[in-house]
Structures are given as C-alpha cells and as structure tokens.
C-alpha cells in the first residue's frame, strides 16, 4: 500500500520525524536545569537522575507543556493560542528555561512549516513574527501535530519521550551516565509517560499549572555557573 492511501502511516512517520533528535531545533544544547543539579552533586548517579526526571515530569511537564499541547491541538480560534502562549511565558519562571522554550519553539516552527501547513499554524507563525506571541515549543508542536493529523495521545507521548531522551543524553555527558543505564531509565519511565499523556489528552484550562520551585531556582543559578556545557 502506498503512503498516499495510508494516512495513519504518514502521520506516524511525521511524528517520528518531528520528535527525532536529528530534527533541527537545538534541543541538544539545553539541559533545563539538570546541569546545575549535577554540579551541586544533587544528581550524581542513575538513581538520583531517575528521581530528578520523574519529579520534573510529574510536577512540571504534566500540567505544563503536556496540557498546553492538548489545549493548543484542540483550539479552534487563534485567540485561544495567543492566550496559551502568554500563560506559558508567565509559568516559565527561570529566564534560561523560558528563553530555551522559545528558541526551540521558533526553530521548530520554521522547520516544521516545511512539512505541514494550515491556517491556524500560519496565523501563529505570523503572531510570533510580529511579536504578539513568544513562540513556545509546546504550542508550535501542538499546532503542527494537529495539522499533520497525528492523534493527540500519540502526539503528547512523542513529545514527552523526546524530552526524556534529551535529558538522558544530557545526563550521559554530565554525570556521566552509562548509555545502557540511560536506556534502562527510558524503558522504566514509560508507564509515567503514558499516564501523563492520558491525563493531558483530557485536560482543560483549569488543569494548566506547575510547581517546580527547586528546578526554577537551579535554572536561575545556571546563569552564573563558572563552567557550562549547556545553554540552560
């Protein structure tokens, strides 16, 4: 069967392409606070890294980026997307993490526009270009996933998995973590990702929140580290 007559195959391949570490977004340059935890020796082995990762997923991404992806995906008016963009900017307290989300989002938006286009995506790109919106990664991703016909659960799950892989890649360089340990952590954390994706798929605007004061503080401290491998 050709890809023209197998839309489910096309959407899966698009999802794999969008979430591949090779997709040009610059994500590899960001640790999102992990580097500070490692330098302070709060994260220094597979066990402490896995606890760190689960905590950031459940207290940060679950009600933050994951919910935003779902709400953006289901948005019917550009005003809803503009509002979500402003809310996400306010929620990302640490400057480096906030700017990282925006830098990655703009890169993602530019490159994904080559693959998928629709009116909502074009209007968001125009709002970002004009300065009306910041251009966060989660929002750009939600719009592209919707335009590509990727089902919402798979889209959120793909985003979460890509985040975990990125953090594991950073941990391999920072701790250092053995690649085999990293793969075991990725496998072990799958049930968490599925639970978060199921929650975010059904979430509404009242579920949008986050509570990661430790991560926010470490993100702020990262700006003043003596030596750094990562931008954030």
C-alpha positions as MATLAB code, in Angstrom:
seq = 'XXXXXXXXXXXXXXXXXXXXXXXXXXXXXXXXXXXXXXXXXXXXXXXXXXXXXXXXXXXXXXXXXXXXXXXXXXXXXXXXXXXXXXXXXXXXXXXXXXXXXXXXXXXXXXXXXXXXXXXXXXXXXXXXXXXXXXXXXXXXXXXXXXXXXXXXXXXXXXXXXXXXXXXXXXXXXXXXXXXXXXXXXXXXXXXXXXXXXXXXXXXXXXXXXXXXXXXXXXXXXXXXXXXXXXXX';
ca = [
       0.000    0.000    0.000;
       1.391    3.430   -0.868;
       1.716    6.225    1.686;
      -0.947    8.170   -0.251;
      -3.559    5.584    0.777;
      -2.248    5.042    4.303;
      -2.751    8.321    6.206;
      -2.112    6.638    9.546;
       1.326    5.612    8.276;
       2.065    9.135    7.067;
       1.105   10.694   10.415;
       3.253    8.184   12.310;
       6.235    8.901   10.109;
       5.678   12.644   10.594;
       5.586   12.150   14.370;
       8.841   10.176   14.270;
      10.449   12.893   12.170;
       9.270   15.743   14.408;
      10.468   14.077   17.614;
      13.766   12.744   16.277;
      16.841   14.263   17.915;
      18.136   14.991   14.392;
      15.226   17.399   13.752;
      16.852   20.871   13.807;
      15.576   22.618   16.942;
      18.732   22.986   19.056;
      17.251   20.959   21.923;
      20.586   19.177   22.421;
      22.100   22.446   23.714;
      19.732   22.682   26.695;
      19.736   20.759   29.976;
      16.836   22.755   31.525;
      18.393   22.937   34.981;
      19.939   19.464   35.092;
      23.481   20.808   34.744;
      23.157   22.797   37.979;
      21.884   19.749   39.861;
      24.881   17.761   38.633;
      27.413   20.444   39.540;
      25.918   20.658   43.042;
      26.162   16.829   43.215;
      22.438   16.539   43.896;
      22.183   14.351   40.798;
      25.216   12.086   40.529;
      24.150    8.553   39.562;
      21.349    6.651   37.784;
      19.119    6.587   40.876;
      19.269   10.320   41.619;
      18.878   11.141   37.923;
      15.788    8.967   37.598;
      14.222   10.643   40.658;
      15.032   14.051   39.165;
      13.492   13.075   35.832;
      10.288   11.667   37.335;
       9.880   14.757   39.508;
      10.240   17.175   36.596;
       7.820   15.135   34.508;
       5.075   14.879   37.125;
       5.387   18.351   38.673;
       6.387   20.293   35.587;
       5.553   18.837   32.194;
       2.386   17.004   33.264;
       0.341   20.126   33.989;
       2.559   22.415   31.926;
       3.785   21.634   28.422;
       1.735   18.435   28.076;
      -1.536   20.200   28.906;
      -0.595   23.097   26.636;
      -0.050   20.701   23.726;
      -3.517   19.232   24.251;
      -5.240   22.606   24.544;
      -3.396   24.003   21.530;
      -4.187   20.913   19.478;
      -7.916   21.355   20.204;
      -8.006   25.163   19.818;
     -10.461   26.491   17.248;
      -9.597   30.201   17.468;
      -6.200   31.896   17.276;
      -7.103   33.922   20.378;
      -7.017   30.695   22.410;
      -3.496   30.008   21.181;
      -2.341   33.564   21.905;
      -3.681   33.229   25.458;
      -1.905   29.900   25.978;
       1.341   31.403   24.700;
       1.123   34.212   27.263;
       0.260   31.806   30.081;
       3.203   29.563   29.267;
       5.558   32.547   29.240;
       4.357   33.500   32.728;
       4.694   29.930   34.014;
       8.328   29.520   32.961;
       9.926   31.479   35.788;
      13.621   30.864   35.092;
      14.845   33.063   32.253;
      17.034   30.410   30.636;
      14.265   27.811   30.615;
      11.771   30.336   29.275;
      14.133   31.503   26.531;
      15.071   27.893   25.774;
      11.417   27.010   25.198;
      11.071   29.993   22.871;
      14.298   29.410   20.921;
      13.462   25.750   20.386;
       9.869   26.656   19.513;
      10.853   29.181   16.853;
      13.314   26.758   15.300;
      10.708   24.010   15.378;
       8.083   26.294   13.841;
      10.353   27.329   10.974;
      11.396   23.791   10.102;
       8.032   22.103   10.695;
       6.334   24.614    8.384;
       8.184   22.905    5.530;
       6.338   19.679    6.373;
       2.874   20.834    7.480;
       0.754   23.944    6.938;
      -2.764   25.076    7.826;
      -4.449   28.372    8.639;
      -4.011   28.166   12.428;
      -0.337   27.318   12.110;
       0.231   30.168    9.657;
      -1.558   32.667   11.903;
       0.511   31.584   14.905;
       3.712   31.955   12.886;
       2.608   35.457   11.912;
       1.842   36.286   15.576;
       5.310   35.099   16.582;
       6.979   37.074   13.812;
       5.080   40.236   14.787;
       5.967   39.839   18.474;
       2.397   39.188   19.579;
       3.386   35.673   20.705;
       6.649   34.334   22.103;
       6.708   31.096   20.117;
       6.949   28.318   22.706;
       7.889   24.807   21.615;
       4.845   23.099   23.166;
       2.435   25.408   21.350;
       4.166   25.114   17.981;
       4.302   21.349   18.457;
       0.592   21.089   19.298;
      -0.363   23.055   16.199;
       1.897   21.023   13.921;
       0.631   17.741   15.377;
      -2.938   18.833   14.699;
      -2.104   19.951   11.155;
      -0.372   16.636   10.464;
      -3.348   14.586   11.662;
      -1.323   12.940   14.421;
      -3.699   11.646   17.090;
      -3.444   13.703   20.278;
      -2.392   10.909   22.640;
       0.443    9.800   20.362;
       1.498   13.396   19.821;
       1.784   14.133   23.538;
       3.510   10.817   24.163;
       6.032   11.560   21.422;
       6.815   14.974   22.907;
       7.324   13.513   26.380;
       9.527   10.715   25.082;
      11.666   13.207   23.161;
      12.084   15.256   26.352;
      13.186   12.181   28.298;
      15.651   11.166   25.588;
      17.071   14.692   25.580;
      17.528   14.666   29.346;
      19.155   11.222   29.234;
      21.507   12.442   26.516;
      22.464   15.403   28.721;
      22.945   13.117   31.734;
      25.287   10.845   29.748;
      27.537   13.848   29.190;
      27.156   15.471   32.590;
      27.148   12.790   35.329;
      28.428   10.855   33.309;
      25.708    8.249   32.910;
      26.368    4.980   31.094;
      24.340    4.741   27.860;
      22.961    1.361   28.990;
      21.768    2.927   32.263;
      20.113    5.655   30.233;
      18.248    3.128   28.112;
      17.018    1.295   31.208;
      15.708    4.574   32.618;
      13.929    5.370   29.344;
      12.265    1.958   29.412;
      11.387    2.137   33.114;
       9.758    5.541   32.817;
       7.360    4.541   30.033;
       4.347    3.999   32.357;
       4.799    7.560   33.681;
       4.765    8.966   30.151;
       1.615    7.019   29.257;
      -0.190    8.225   32.409;
       0.797   11.843   31.744;
      -0.258   11.648   28.094;
      -3.652   10.209   29.070;
      -4.165   12.988   31.597;
      -3.106   15.763   29.212;
      -5.279   14.379   26.422;
      -8.399   15.046   28.527;
      -7.198   18.142   30.414;
      -8.840   21.567   30.315;
      -7.565   25.073   31.027;
      -8.100   24.649   34.778;
      -5.508   21.851   34.757;
      -2.776   24.170   33.491;
      -0.293   24.702   36.313;
       3.132   23.719   37.596;
       5.115   23.593   40.809;
       8.868   23.173   40.377;
      10.489   25.742   42.717;
      13.691   23.707   43.063;
      14.076   23.385   39.310;
      13.316   27.092   38.839;
      16.000   28.058   41.348;
      18.570   25.722   39.784;
      17.668   27.140   36.393;
      18.368   30.661   37.665;
      21.623   29.549   39.271;
      22.729   28.022   35.975;
      23.260   31.508   34.540;
      26.113   32.059   36.993;
      27.869   28.700   36.895;
      31.620   29.039   36.410;
      31.670   26.498   33.583;
      28.792   25.198   31.475;
      28.211   22.691   28.702;
      24.599   23.734   28.114;
      22.749   26.982   27.391;
      20.169   26.246   30.100;
];
